[in-house]
């Protein structure tokens, strides 16, 4: 069962839905993707609810915008209860606190935020919307100057609002302050089945340009990387799922997809940053799993199958290829002049930045916060460093 919403859906995604013939909830967003020429199994609201009640198929939203619609149709479903807890970062921290008793965090509203002194907070921390997406409103703080700047920026942003996302996806009225954990940042797309077993579909490493970088510019994956983390991820995800189920006093009734982000602590344990429910990596970047390992994450979820990681990773010691996706945000000068018909993004120049390019997706930057998503592969660390630091402003044409 699939819910298709804005802001973006890929051709790869729709081809998978056609092959699966899984129920797809009919709605305005689906029609906007010009699906009239696609062989989709579109169902009404009533049929969608009947499928969920009678046939325990996995439920997937291509965008977090779809969660509110699912909640309106299935308000008491375990899927919705799990999604709501995971989505609210503060409630999630409270639920999993028994697993991380020494982890410091607190939630504040805008009024309290204005009065907080840096001296009363952890020396190094991150502040982010309690309900958020795509690094919107996320800031690292490690000095009083950083904190003063963050306070001013947050107040200004809260007044402007997150125009690209509904409040159920990004809420700029309440913020979570939590200590930072040193170590590499990783992400995983996976699903929990009704028995609580975790199936990992891909594992991603999140490099940053510098200590203050919070962008989602580049995520990488390699066979060596997956093999190192796979057992710990399966165990940790199952523990998180069981802890949330205990907090909710319920269990899942259908397979539950998720995109989770962690820090790898010095002892090798995984400390969760956040768990994004009902979906995999945003803007369909999860499809890197296909380019890297031949895994169609939608088909694997829908069929309740598991990747053959033993086969995929058999040559991990000798395969030095690093697959990655790169997200290019709409440059501020373009966003500010979206009505300027002469402004353009030089996609041909961007293509030349990659040694092996699987696909470049051009995004309508006049309407969206992104201009492009690239799927690529390299064996040269210098390429990753260069792409990570590329300034999207350089690709503007007028």
N, C-alpha and C positions, 0 to 999 in steps of 0.2 A: 504494500500500500504506500502510495507516494503523494505528497502534497507539494505542488509546484508554485512558487511565489517569486516575486521580484526580490532583489534587483537584477539577478542574472541567472540564466540557465544555459548550459552548454549543449552543443550538438551531440557530443559524446553521451551526455546524460539522456537526451531524448532517444538516441539510437538504442541505448540499453533498455529504456522503458518499452520501446517497440518490440524488442526481442523478448523481453520478459512477459509482456502482456499482463503485467500486474495492474491492479486498480489504481487509477490516477484521479484524484479529486477534481471534479470540474469546477471552473471558476474564472473570474475575469482575468487573473494573471496568466492562466494557461492560454487563454485565447489571445492575449497580447503577444505571446511567443509564436503566433502564426502556426498553430498546430493543426490547422485544417488539412494540410497535406501529409500529416503524420498518422501512422496507424497506432494510435494510443487507445488504451482501454479506459475511456473516461467514464466516471460514475458520478451520480448525484450525491448530495449530502446524505440522504436517507440510505442509499446503497452503501456509501462509505461506512456509516455507522453499523449497518448490518454485517458487512465484511468483518469489521473489527470484533463485533460481538460473537459471530459464529465461526469465523475462520481466523485463527490466531497467527496471521501473517505479520512479519516485521513492518514497522511504520517508520517512514523516512520523510523528513522535510529538507528540501534542497536549500532552504534559507530559514533563518530563525524567524523571519516574518510569518512563516506558516504555523508557528506554535500557537499563536493566539486563535487561529481558526480551528485547529485541532481541539484546543481547550473549550471552545464554544460548542463543538459538536459532541465531545466526550469529556464533560467536566469532571466526572468522577473516576475516569480511567486511571489505572496505575501508571500508564505511560505519561499522562499529564502531570500527575503528582511528582513523579521522578524528575520530569523536565523542569517544573517550576522550582524545585529545590536546587537542582544543579545550576539553573540559570541565575538564581539570586546568589551572588558570590558570598554574601554574609551568611545566609542560611546554610550554604554549603560548608563554609568554614566551621560553623557551629556544629553541624552534623558530624564532620570528620575529626573534630577536635580530640576525641579519644585516641585517634591514631597518631596525632601530632601534638602531644600535651605541652610542649615547650614553644610552640609557634605563636607569636604575638600578633594580634589583629584587633581592630575595632572599627565600628561603623559610625559615621558622623553625617549629619545633615548640613545644609549650607550655612545655617545660623551658627552651629557649633564650629564648623570649619573656620569661620572668620575669627573666632576667639582662641583657637588652639595655638599654643606656643611650641616652637620647635624643641625646646628643652624638655617638654613633656611627652615627646614621641621617640620611637626608636631612632638610633643614630642614622641608620640607612633604611629607607622604606620605600614602598611604592604606593601611590594613591590612584584609585581607579573607580569608575562608576560601579556601584553595587550590581547594576544590571548593565552590561556593556557588550561591545562587539568591535572587532577590527582595530584594537588599540586606541579607539576613540576615548579621549580624556585620560589616558594613562600617563603617569609621570613618575620618574624616579627622583627621590629627594635624599640628599646627603649633607645638607648644610642649611643654616638659617636663611641664607640668601635664596637657595633653591626653594625653600618653603614659602617665603614671601612671594616669589614669582609665581609659584604654583597656585597659591591662594588667589592672586589677582586674575590669573588666566582662567581658573575654574569658575570664578564668579562671572567673568565676561562670557564664557562659553554657556553657562547655565542660562544666562539671559537670552542668548541667541538661539539655544536649542540645537538638537541634532536633526537637521532637516532631512537628512538622507535615510533616517531610520525611525520607525514608530517607537513609542515609549516602552513597549514591551521588549524591545531589542536594545535600546540605549536610553537609560534614564539618568539625566544629569541633575538630579535633586538629592541623591544620597550617594555617599562615597565610602569605599572600604580602604582603610589604611592597614597595611600588613608589612611585616619585616621582610627584607630581601634575603634570599638564600643564595650563597655563592655556588657556582657550578654551572655547567653547560645547560642551556635550555633546550628541551626536546618537546616534540608533539607526537601524538599518536591518533590514528583513526582506528576505531574498534567497535565492537558491539558486545553487549551482554545478553545472553539468552535467558529464558525464563528460569533456568536452574542457577543462574548467576555466573556461569562460565564466561570468561572473556576471550574473544577472538580478535587478534590483532591483524589489521589489514595493511597498515604501513606505519613506518616509524620515521620521523623527520627531525633533523637538527636545525636549530634556529640561530645562525650566527648574526652578530651585530657589528655595525661599523665602528662603534666606540661604546664607552661605558654609559653614555646617556641616550643611546639609540633605543627607541621603543617600537620602531616600524616593523611591519611584517614584510620587508622587502624580499628576503631570500630564505627559503627552506630547502635543505638538502637531504638526500638519503643515499646510502650505499649498503652493499651486502655486509661488509664488515661491521658497519654501524648497527644494522638490524640484528645481526647475530649476537652482538654484545649485550643488547638491551632486551631482547625478546622475552626471555624467561622471567625477568624481574617485572616487566610491564604486565604480563599476563597475571602474575600473582597480585601486583599492586592494584590493578583495575578490578579484579575480583573482590579484593578487600574493600575498596571504596564502594563498590556496588552493594556489598553485604551490609556495610555500615550505614549507608543511606537507606536501604530497605529496613533496617532495624529502627532508624530514626522515624521513618514514615509508618512503621508497623504494617508493612505490606510488602508484597513481592511483585516482580514483573510478570505480566501475562503474555507479552509479546517481546521479540528481540528488540533491544534498545540501542540505536546507534549513538555514538558520541565522538567528539573531538576533544582530547584532553591535552593539557600542557603541563609539563613538570620541570623542576630543576633537579639535576643529579647531584646529591649531596656528597661530601667527601668520603663517606662510608659506603657509597654506592646505592644508597636508598633513594627513592623518588619522592620528592615533596611536590604535591600538586599546586600549580598556579591557579588553574581553573579547569572546569569540565563543561564543555558546551554541548547541550543535550539535543537529541533528535536529529543530528546532522553530522557530517564529516567536515573536513577543512573547508572554510568558507570560499565562496565564489568558484566552487568546483575545482579548486586546486588539489583536492584529494585524488583527482585523476592522474596525478603524477605516479601513483601506484601502478597504473597500466603501462606507462612509458618505461618505468624502471624495472618492473617485475612481471608484467603481463596480467595484473590483477584488476578485474572489473569489480570495484568495490560494491556497486549497486547490485550486480548479479550475485555476488558472494553473500551479501546481506539477505537479499530476497530469498535465496535458496537455502539459507542457514548452513552454508558450507564453510570450510576453512581453507585458507591458502596452504599449499604444500611447501611449507617453509624449508623442510629438509632438502627438497629438490632445488628450490630457488637459491638457497644459500650454499649449495654443495661446493661451488668454486669461489667462495667468499675470500679465501686467502690469496687468490691470484687475480681477482677482478678488482681493478683500481678505479673503475668508473664511478663518478659521482653524478647522480641525477638530481635536478633541482627545478623549482619553479621560482620565478621572480615577478613580484608585483610592482607595478609602476603607478604611483598615485597621480591623480590629476594635478599638474603644477598649479601653484597658487595664482600665478599670473593668468593661466588659462581659466581657472575657476572664477576668477574675478571679472573676466571679460568673455564669459560664455556666449554673450549675445554678439560678439565680434565675429562676423562671418569670415573675416580674413585669417583668423587664428586656426592653426592646424597642428597636428602632432606628426612628426616625421617617423613613421613606422619603418620605412626602409632603412633609415640610419640605425634604428634600434636593432633590427634584424642582424646587422653586420657586427654587433657586439658579441655574438654567440658562435662558438666553434661548431657545435652540433645542436641545432634547433629542431625539436620535435614539432612544436606548434607555437604560433604567436596569436593570441586572441585579442582582437581590437575591441575595446570597450567604448561605449558612447560617453566620452568624457564631458560632454556638454550637460549630461543628465546624471552622471555617476561620479563617485569620488575616485574611480580608477580609470586610467587610460589604456592599460595593457596588462596582460598576463602572459609570460613566456614559460614554456616547458623545454628544458635543455639538458645537456649532459656534457661533462668535461672530465679530464684527468689532470687538469692543470689548476692548482690552487690559485694562481694569479688571476684566472678568469673569474673565479668566485669573488675575489677581493675587488676586482674592478666593477663587476656588476653590482655588488653590494653598495658601492660608493657612487654609482652613476647618479647624476643630477638630472631628473626628468625635465628640468627647465631647458636643458641643452637641446631637446628634441622639438621645441616649439618652432613653428614656422609662421611667418606673417607675410 
